[in-house]
Amino acid sequence: MKEPFQQTTALTSLALQFADQANRGSNLKAGFTTRRNGVSLAPFSSLNLGFHVPDLAKDVLANRNKLAEDVGIPLDQWAVGEQIHGSALAKVTSNEKGRGTRTHEDAISLVDGLYTDEKDLLLTALYADCVPLYFYAKEAGRVGIAHAGWKGTTKNIAGEMITVWNKDGIKKEDIQVAIGPSIGKCCYEVDEGVINEVRKVTKNSNGLFEEKANGKYQLDLKEVNKDLLLKSGIKQNHIAVSQYCTSCSNLFFSHRSENGKTGRMMGYIGLEEV
């Protein structure tokens, strides 16, 4: 399958193309930022978009304004969640526009997933190895985004989003999902405790990890999320998976490879009013 995140004329981010050409003829804006073309200094050089790391707030704000200009949706129409490595979701309306955009403290509390039915509202989330999950139901006019580290993944935040949408009358066969750039199996070594949680949530975990001679495991977090999405009823040809590893590639920040002293990329998704 073709890499769903592609460089375009935008200097700040890679544009997302969902599987099955779902973007065609739509007013969708979705993508994932790189670490390049910002103003932050090392170790956050240069397009750090996270206020919760010890970067200069003015530089983070400058970077966010740069992204807003690229995307064409101003900061006052963004929404950012707090992100606590859980599985809680929030439905975002115009009342939440601007939450978390200029400080971390006023982000939407205690959530790792956001979704909305409203236009001209950009949902955003921050990453530095964790898995970005993007959700789109074209006919229903709904978009969503989730932050899935190993904790959010094993709490099945992917399945939670599908369940909520389905309860709202959106058919599973109408939902498109993209799994964005994140740490790959090549670089993600975890211990038995994490693997036990993976085993619990997936039931059949064949092919999702490999045991190493040192008693640790190489875990494919993207594939765990894909497995959970398939179990939730999403069609295989409606799931696009990025091949980018944030730890391997110098395009991205990586919490693992940079020992926690690094910046944050941003995933974003929204529908423009036409």
PyMOL commands that set and color helices and strands:
alter all, ss='L'
color gray80, all
select helices_A, chain A and resi 19-21+57-71+75-77+94-96+150-154+157-167+172-174+192-202+221-231+236-238
alter helices_A, ss='H'
color red, helices_A
select strands_A, chain A and resi 5-7+13-16+28-33+78-80+89-91+113-116+122-127+131-137+142-148+176-179+189-190+209-211+217-219+239-241+265-271
alter strands_A, ss='S'
color yellow, strands_A
deselect
rebuild
show_as cartoon
